[in-house]
Amino acid sequence: MKNSSKLETLDRRIVEQLQKDASISHADLAERVGSSPASCWRRIRALETAGILAANVRLVNPEKVGRGVNVICNIRVRSHARDVRAQFEAFVRTRPEVMECYSMSGEWDYLLRIVAADVADYEEFLMRTLLEHPSVGGAASHFALSTTKYTTALPV
């Protein structure tokens, strides 16, 4: 059970259902995937042990908690030295407004998805926090006008 290409059909159905609603009971899950509750429970434990299933979380509506502005921010670091990149990555991990961070190939070094209350809130973070970090050499921000698609469910 090392990767999804080796998942059995029943395991795939379980993973698909849990990605839709992780709070579902084992009985309801078993009914939806055509198995017994005990079998589902054993398979879920095996999927967790294999690292395929991770933490159960509840998704929060960003607009309802005052974080409705999505910003995609490209970052260029001052140096590609290992310690500089490590400092930047450690810094990013501490910032709750940074929802995602990817090390990139191409013109920019990192791509961040940042949530903010409004443009002024983002400007404050950008000017007083992000651009002040010693490893950051430059940034380009792109504001999302709307969300066409957002999902946390992976195709299995």
C-alpha positions in Angstrom: 0.0 0.0 0.0 2.9 2.4 -0.8 1.1 4.5 -3.4 -2.4 4.9 -4.9 -1.6 2.9 -8.0 -1.5 -0.2 -5.7 -4.8 0.6 -3.9 -7.5 -2.0 -4.2 -10.8 -0.9 -5.6 -12.5 -0.9 -2.2 -9.7 1.2 -0.7 -10.1 3.7 -3.5 -13.8 3.9 -2.8 -13.1 4.4 0.9 -10.6 7.1 0.2 -13.0 8.9 -2.2 -15.8 8.9 0.4 -13.6 10.0 3.3 -12.3 12.9 1.2 -15.9 14.0 0.7 -16.8 13.6 4.4 -14.4 12.4 7.0 -17.0 12.5 9.8 -19.1 9.7 8.2 -19.7 6.7 10.5 -18.1 3.4 9.7 -21.6 1.9 9.1 -22.6 4.7 6.6 -19.2 4.4 4.9 -19.5 0.6 4.6 -23.0 1.0 3.1 -21.7 3.6 0.5 -18.7 1.5 -0.5 -20.4 -1.9 -0.4 -18.5 -3.5 2.5 -18.9 -4.3 6.2 -18.2 -1.7 9.0 -15.5 -3.9 10.5 -13.8 -4.3 7.1 -13.9 -0.5 6.5 -12.4 0.1 10.0 -9.5 -2.3 9.3 -8.9 -0.8 5.9 -8.9 2.7 7.3 -6.4 1.7 9.9 -4.2 0.1 7.2 -4.5 3.2 5.0 -3.5 5.4 8.0 -0.5 3.1 8.8 0.6 3.3 5.2 0.5 7.1 5.3 -2.2 7.3 2.6 -4.8 8.8 5.0 -3.5 11.6 7.2 -5.2 13.9 9.8 -9.0 14.4 9.9 -9.7 18.1 9.7 -12.7 20.5 9.2 -12.5 23.0 6.4 -13.3 26.6 7.3 -15.0 29.1 5.0 -12.4 31.9 4.8 -15.0 34.6 4.2 -16.9 33.7 7.3 -13.8 34.2 9.4 -12.6 37.4 7.8 -10.0 35.9 5.5 -11.8 36.2 2.1 -8.9 37.7 0.0 -6.7 35.1 -1.7 -3.3 36.3 -2.9 -0.9 34.3 -5.0 2.5 35.7 -4.3 5.7 34.8 -6.2 8.9 35.2 -4.2 12.5 35.6 -5.3 15.1 34.9 -2.6 18.3 36.9 -2.4 20.5 33.8 -2.6 20.0 30.1 -3.5 22.3 29.0 -0.7 20.9 26.2 1.4 20.8 28.2 4.6 19.0 31.1 3.0 16.3 28.8 1.6 16.0 27.0 4.9 15.6 30.3 6.7 12.8 31.4 4.3 11.0 28.0 4.5 11.2 28.1 8.3 9.8 31.6 8.4 6.9 30.7 6.0 6.0 27.7 8.3 5.4 30.1 11.2 3.1 32.5 9.3 -0.6 31.5 9.7 -1.7 33.7 6.7 0.5 31.6 4.4 -1.7 28.7 3.5 0.6 27.0 0.9 4.2 27.4 -0.1 5.8 25.7 -3.1 9.5 25.7 -4.1 9.4 26.5 -7.9 11.4 26.1 -11.0 11.6 29.0 -13.4 11.8 32.7 -12.9 10.5 32.7 -9.3 11.8 30.7 -6.4 8.6 30.2 -4.4 4.9 30.5 -4.9 2.8 31.3 -1.8 -1.0 31.3 -1.4 -1.8 33.9 1.3 -5.1 34.7 2.8 -6.0 38.2 4.1 -8.9 40.2 5.4 -8.6 42.8 2.7 -6.0 44.5 0.5 -4.8 46.7 3.3 -4.3 43.6 5.5 -2.3 42.0 2.8 -0.2 45.1 2.2 0.6 45.3 5.9 1.8 41.6 5.8 3.7 42.2 2.5 5.5 45.4 3.4 6.1 44.9 7.1 6.7 41.2 7.3 7.4 39.3 4.0 9.6 41.9 2.3 11.4 42.7 5.5 12.6 39.1 5.8 16.4 39.1 5.0 16.1 36.2 2.6 13.4 37.8 0.4 14.8 39.6 -2.7 11.5 40.4 -4.4 7.8 39.6 -4.7 5.0 39.8 -7.2 1.4 39.6 -6.0 -1.7 38.4 -7.8 -5.2 38.8 -6.3 -7.8 36.2 -7.0 -11.0 37.8 -8.1 -13.1 34.7 -7.5 -12.7 31.0 -6.9 -13.7 28.9 -9.9 -12.6 25.6 -8.3 -11.2 24.7 -4.9 -10.9 21.1 -3.7 -8.9 19.2 -1.2 -9.9 15.8 -2.7 -7.2 14.0 -4.7 -8.1 11.8 -7.6 -7.5 8.2 -6.6 
